[in-house]
Amino acid sequence: VAFLDSSSWHSLFASQEATTKMGCGAGKEATDEKKPIKQQSSKSVLRFSVIVVGGASLIGREVVRQCLRNKWQVRVATRTPKSQMARVLESMGATICAVKEPTDPECRPSLVNAASMMDAAVIIPPFLGTDVSGCLCWIEALAVAATVKRAVLVTSVFNYPASSSLGDFDQKLRAELKKHAPYFQNNFAEVRASLVTQGWLKHWGPSIIKEHKHKHPFGDLKFAWVDAVDVASVAVRLVLPFQKSKGQVVCVRGPTPMTHAEFAKKLSGALGAEIECENITVDAWASIMEAELGGNQVHVAGARELVDFGRSHPEEFAQVDDGEFEALMCSKLMTVDDFIADNFKPVFLSRDPC
């Protein structure tokens, strides 16, 4: 399996076969360990339909893949319907629905139209999002779409201070979902997830290829990374038509905490080449993030808050799963070793980092 450089990252899902083999770091989940969720053989399940808002994100695209594999009708609401990722998701079998920017007066009507005749919704807000207005518009519009009777919201597992932008973002989203719960017949749930391992491919892959270095500002902080496949699996389980959620909250954390240096050491073994772990300043990391995010200052500000929060609350990042995932899913979490084995091969270093 070859690593995809930053310029062709979205082609990771270029075909159903590609998603089965890699699945955005899906690894063994996509082969034998996690089969499609066993469901009742009723016609209502087979005709089940889901709209995924945020379907192009690391978690969202995996939600789309799993829903399609369960033979559900899937719509993806996106502001960039002509993008490569939108075309890839469409080729997998999803219906792409164009929605307007949150600042556009037509945002709500466009999303209401996209959600028309859909049974359920999975909402994945932007990672490190701090501008909550657009996401609140999503929830309100889905509630107005009279047929959507189930909603699952994916947020962060970390207890950010309410005074912070990240904390304010999560709390307002949760309040908005509860406010509109009656529209969803009180069938709503929340998945609170830790940082996903797929971020290693997206955020640090190019520098590892080009320089054999892993640059980060987190020092010796330990992280209990979780696989996007596992987060998506919980979201798909909670949106099932016969799953009575009614405000259920499921926290999805990784099985083992480790530092970035420990992660880099594992990478070195998998790649057959030493990957140097270099601790850089927050400003330097913010510059890298800004370039990657196309100058999106909102998300860069969120990245800075993430670093500050981790330094002041190291126990939050290191907290591991307490058995909640296995109790719900009847399967074990994917490990960092699984992720590295399935995504980082020696050929990884021969890719074009541009």
Phi, psi and omega in degrees: 000123184267140176289143179261126182292172187298328182285338180240024184303319185293343179284002174306328182253036185293342178205164178297325178296319180296319180290331178291322183280320183249317176051040183057044184089023185295325176057226187294337178304323186280356180250281189241331192289320183236099177282166176307145183301128178290127184234166174296146185273023181286154179295331181297325179289316182297330180266007185298141182230142184226136169255131181250116177261118188095029185290347180269357180284172181302318179279320184300316181294331176285325174299315179301312182300316182291322178296318178295323180293335176274008176068029177269158171280129186233129171246143177243118178273123183216150176274353181233070184293344180263002183289164180298318181297320178299319179295322179294314179297323178294321179293336177283342179125357179279153174264126182267126180242123180282132175234157184277166175296150181304331181279351181278131178303338181271004182301307182297311178301324181293323180284324175301317179295319180296326183273359182302131177070014177267147183278325188212167180221141170243125186246117179242099180293165179299139174294136183063025178290139176231349177263100192276344189302317181297319181291326175295324177297321178303308185297317180298316181295320179295325178292323180291328177292102195301339185273342182286110185246006177215140179217135176236127180251133177254122179229185180276147178278346185281143180271072179297145176301142180298335181284345181275159179296320180294319179293318178297321179301306182295317184294321179292322178296315180297318180296321181293321179296316179294323179301322183261011182306319180302329179293332178264019182055033181060015174266079179226152182211164180228134174252118179255116190245148172281182178295140184266145181296335181299341176300335178295322178288317186286312189270329187241350182306309182302318181290329177293320179293311188286318188244354187057035180230147173244111185255129182204162181253017191264358177057230182263016178299139177263141180236136173261077183296146179237150181279140179301330178299318181290320178297315180296322180300319179293316179300317180293321178297317184288339181270357180305142184296337180254010177268113181275102186271304176046059176085012182297139177239125179240125178263128182243107178241163180286168183275338187217126177278144175204158178278168176296325179296320178294322177296314181298325178295320177295322177298318180302317179294321182288326185269346182071024179209145182288127175255112182282132178264116184243121178275123182242170181286162178297321180298317180296319180292321179298324178295320177296315180296321181297318179296319181291323184269013177065034178079016181287098185292333179298312181286329176296319177298320177296322179297320177297317179297323179299315180296313180299318180296317180297322180291327181269343180224063184299333181293335181293313182292330186271352183294131185256170178298138182257018181102356182296319182296310182296325179295323181278317189262348182056036176206165182267154176293147171289145181259169175299323178299320177300313183298313181296317181298327185269346186236337183245099177250164177307327180296340178310317185285351180264002182282161177282118183281356185292000000 
